[in-house]
Amino acid sequence: MAVRFIMGLFEAAVTPGLTLMTGFWYTRHEIPLRQCIWYSALGWGGIVGSYIAMGVSKMPANMTPERWEVIFFILGGATCVWSFVIFFLLPDSPATAGLLTEHERVLAVKRVASNQTGIENKTFNQQQALLALRDPKTIILFISVLAAAVPNGVVNSFSTLIIKEMGFTTTKTTELNSVGQAVQVVALFIGGAITLNIPNSRLLTSTAANVLCTVSAACLAYLPKSNTWGRLVAFWLVNAQSVGFTVSLVTISSNMGGYTHRSIASALIFTAYCWGNFAGPFVVVPSQAPNYPGASIGLLVGYAIKMVCHVLLLVYMWHSNRRRDKLYGVPDKERSQEAGMQDKTEFENKDFRYVL
């Protein structure tokens, strides 16, 4: 238990850190697709991990080390090796990139200055930290991620159990579970491509994915037990929820100015993700097998709340843009970029407009 706690402690920095770093390197236009690409690694990892587990399961049951330990040796070893690659080749920000010349670093910083949100700042700003706690965007995203992470905990922890209870063998269950991971990858690439090519389509895209998840969860909950393949396809499709979560991360990197503000918001939202995943397994009641109605309803409620939150976020940011246009007129992009490089928040920067 202590080792698992330490693993989680070190892993906790991964998603918030990558979210912040994506904003350091890419423009607001480029961020969604890039974020979807690196987040799709969860799906790819699930696919590869499923088949590694299936291969290891065919090894002798009485072997030493035990089979589950072999899986940790393989995946943990690969992670350790890759950590050295990251440490030596991935710079913190364009301003400190050793692989770039001085001129190239200047160009890279100027390129992302158009984000109007600034880049890395080592100084902790207490006012920005307090702002993050009361920022309506942070609150809405916190609720949406918490609600969606509960069903995510079900899918991550019990997907093989739920599929197997539909009547499939252990080997077939592993194969069918990997289809759900593939759905996650495909959904992320489609979502990223849409947001890259259609302006202000991020929250509309996430809402469409949320509707798909909500309908799929409803089918999983209320389709008859005899409709095995219908329920299985519905269970696969709930993996499209990753599009909504990625858009939540994109909102932080694209629509929050001030480094401390973004950092605290990112940490809070990932905390919500962790709490939701912690609570998820509790809605899976063993006595409800094989249909698990409690888990199905948990998926339905969680995705419905997330869908409502993203619609509220869209309305809030759209209304804020309209209000700013009325109060301050047409935004001055150069002045807004300068404010971003001075580490000002979007509330201080009167020329800032949200990307929807």
N, C-alpha and C positions, 0 to 999 in steps of 0.2 A: 504493500500500500504506500509506503514511504517513497519507494522508487517511482511509482506511478505519479505521485504528487510532484516529485521533482521533474519528471518528464513534462507534465502539464505546465509547470512553472516556466520552464525554458521555452516551451512551444508557444506560450501566451504572447510573446512578442512578434511572432511571425506575421500574422495577418494585419495587425495594426501597423507594424513597421513597413510591410510591403505596400500598404495603402498610402502611407505618407511618402514613400520613396517613388511611387508611380507619379505622384504629383510633382516631385522634384524634376523628373526627367521628361515628362510629356506634356503637351499642351492640353487644354480643356477638351479640344476636339478629339484628341488622340487617346485620352485616358480610358474611356469606357471599353474599347476593344482590347487594349493592353491589359486592363484589369480582368476582363473576361478570360483572356488567354492564360494568365498565370493562375487564376482561380480554377480553371478547368483541370489543372493538375490534380485536384481532388478526385475528379472523375477518372482520369487516366490512372491515378494511383489505385483507385478502387478496382478497376479492371485488372491491372497487373497483379495487385495483391490477392484478388479472388483466385486467380489461376495459380499463383505461387502457393496459396493455402491448399488448393485442390491437389497440387503435386506433392506437397509435404504430407498431406493426409494419407497418401498411398505408401508412405514409409512405414517400417515396422512399429507397432504400437508400444513395444517394450524397449525401444532404442534409448540410448543415452548420448547426447542430451535429448530431452523429450521433444516431441514434434513442435509444440507451441514455442519452445525455446529456439528451435531452428529458424522459425519465422522471424523472431526478434533479431537473431544474429544476422539474417539476410538483410532485412529492412533497416535495422539499426546500423549495420556496417555501411550500407549504401549511403545512409544519411550522414554518417560521420565523414566519409570520403568527400561527399558533395559539400560539406561545410567548409572544407579547406579551399575548395574552388571558389565558393562565395566570399570567404574571408580575403583571399588574395586578388580576386578579379572584380568584385562588385564594389564600386566606390559609394560613399555615403551620399554624395550629391554632385552635380556638375562642377561646383566650385572647388571640389577637392579630388576630382578624377585624375589619378596619376597617369592613366593611359591617354589623356588628352593633352595637347599643348596648351600653353597659356592663352593663346588666341582662341583656340577651340573651346576652352572653358568659358571664356567671355561670351562667345557666340551661343553656347548652350544655355547659359544663365539668361541672356537676352531673349532667347527663344521662349523660355517658359515664363518670362516676365509678363507675357500676354495673358497668363492665367489670372493675374491680378490678385493672387493669394500669397505671393512671396515664396521663399524656399526655407531651408533649414535655418533655425535660430537657436543657439545654445542657451540663451537667457530665458529663464522661467518667468512668465508674466502672470502675476496673481490675478489681475483684473480679467485677463483673457480666460483664466481657469474658471473663475466665477461665472463669466459670461457663458462658457460652454455648458454649465449646469442649468442655466435658465433659457438657453437658446431653444426656441420652439422646434427647430429642425432636429436638434439632438434628442429632445423629449419624444418627438414623433418617431424618429428612427429607433430609439431605445425600445419603445413599446412594440414597434413592428418586428424588430429582430428578436425580442424576447418571445413574442407570440409565435413567430415562425420557427424558432429554434426548438420549441417543444416538439412539434412533429418531426423536426430534423433529428432530434435525439432518438425518436422512434425508428425512423428510417435507417439511421446509421447503426443503431445497436441491435435492431430486431428484424432487419429486412430478410435475412436468411431464414429466421424462424417463421415469419409470416408467410413467406413463399413456400417453405417446406410444409406448413400446415394446410396449404391448398392442395396437397396430395402429390408433391414431386419428391423424387429421390434426392439424396444429399448432393450427388454429382450434378444432377440436373438443376438443383436449386442454385448452386454456385454459378452455373452458366447463365441462368435466367436473371440472377442478381446483377451480373455484369452488364446486362442490357439496360438496367436502370441507370448505371454509371455512364453508359454511352449516351443515354438520353440527356443526362446532365451536361456532358461535353458538347453535344450538338446544340442544345438550347442556349448555352453560353455563347457559342460562336455565332449563332443566328442573332441573338440579342445584341452582341457586340457589333456585328455587321450593320444591323438596323440603326443603332445609335450613332455609328460612324458616318453613315450616308444620309440620314434624315435629321435635320436640325431639330433641337428641342423635343426629342422623341424618347428620352430616357425613362421618365416616369410613366409615359404611356406604354412603353414596351414592358416595363416591370408590371404594370397593372394587367396587361394582357396575359403575362406569365402567371400572375397571381390568380386571375380568373380560371386559367387552365388548371392550376393546382387545386383550387377550391372545388371546381366541378369534378375533378378526378377523385378528390377525397370524399365527395358526396357519393360518387359511384362506388367507391371502395366500401363505404359504410352501408349503403342501402341496396346494392345489387344482391340478388339471391346467391346463396352459397354455391348453388349448382352452376352459376355462370363463372367458372374458374378463370377462363381466359379474359373475360371482361374485367374482372376484379384485378387480374394480374397486370393488364395494360394500364388500368387506372393507377395501380401502385407504381408502375414504371414512370408514368407521366408526372407524378408529384415531385420527381427529381428536377423538374423545371423551376422549382422554387429558388434555385441558385441564382437565377437571373435577377430576381428581386433583391436578394442579399447583396449581390455584386453592385447593383444600382445604389444600394444604401452606402456602400463603401465609396462609390464614385461621387456621391453627394458630398461626402466629407472632403475628398481631395479636390473637387472642382468648385464647390460652393461655400467653403468656409475659409475666410482669411484669418491670418494670425497663426503662427506656428504652435503656440501653446494651446490656443483655441482648438485647432485641428487635432492636436495630440490627445487632449483630454476627451474630446468628443469621440475619437477613434477608440480610446481605451474604454470609455463607458459603453459604447455600442458592442464592442467585443465581449465586455463583461456580461451584457444582456445575452449574447450568443451562448456564453458558457453556462449561465444560469438556466437558460431554456433547455440546453442539451442535458443538463443535470436533472431537470424535472421530467424530461421526455419519457424515460424508462418507467416512471411511476404510473403512466396511463396504460401500460401494457400489463393487464392482469392475467396471470396464467390460467385461472379458472374460466376465462372467457374464450379459450381456444376452441375451435380453430378460426372463428370469425374475428375475434378481438374487437367487438363493437366499441369499447372504450377508446382503444387506440385510433380507430377510424374516425370517431367523433372528435377526438383530440386533434387529428390532422385537419379536419374540416373547420373547426373553430379557430385554430391557429392561423391557417391560411386566410380565412375570412377577415380576421382582425388585421392581418398584414396588408390585405388588399385595401381595406378602408383607410389605414394609415398612409399608404402611398398616395391614395387619392387626396387625402387631406394635405399631404406635403406638396403635391402638385398645385392645389388651390392656394395654399399659403405662399409659395414662391411666386406663382403667377400674379397674385394680388400684390405682393411686395414690389415686383417689377413695375406694375401699373402705377402704384402709389408713388414710387420713386420718380418715374417719368413725369408725373404731374407736379411733384414738389421741386425737382431739380432739373427737369428738362432732359435734353439729349445727353447721354453720358460721354465724357471725354476719356477715350481709351488710354491715351498717354498719361493723363493725370491719375487714372485708375491703376495703371501699371506701376507708377511711381509709388502710390500709396501701398500697393501690395508689397513692393520691395522694402518699404519702411516697416513692414510687419503689422500693418493696420488690419483690423477685422473688416468684414463686409458691412458691419453696422457703422463703422467710422468712415468708410470709403463711400462717399455719396454717389460716386460714378460706377459702383459695382452693380451688375445685374446678374441674377441667377440664371444658370443654364438648366432648362427643364428637360 
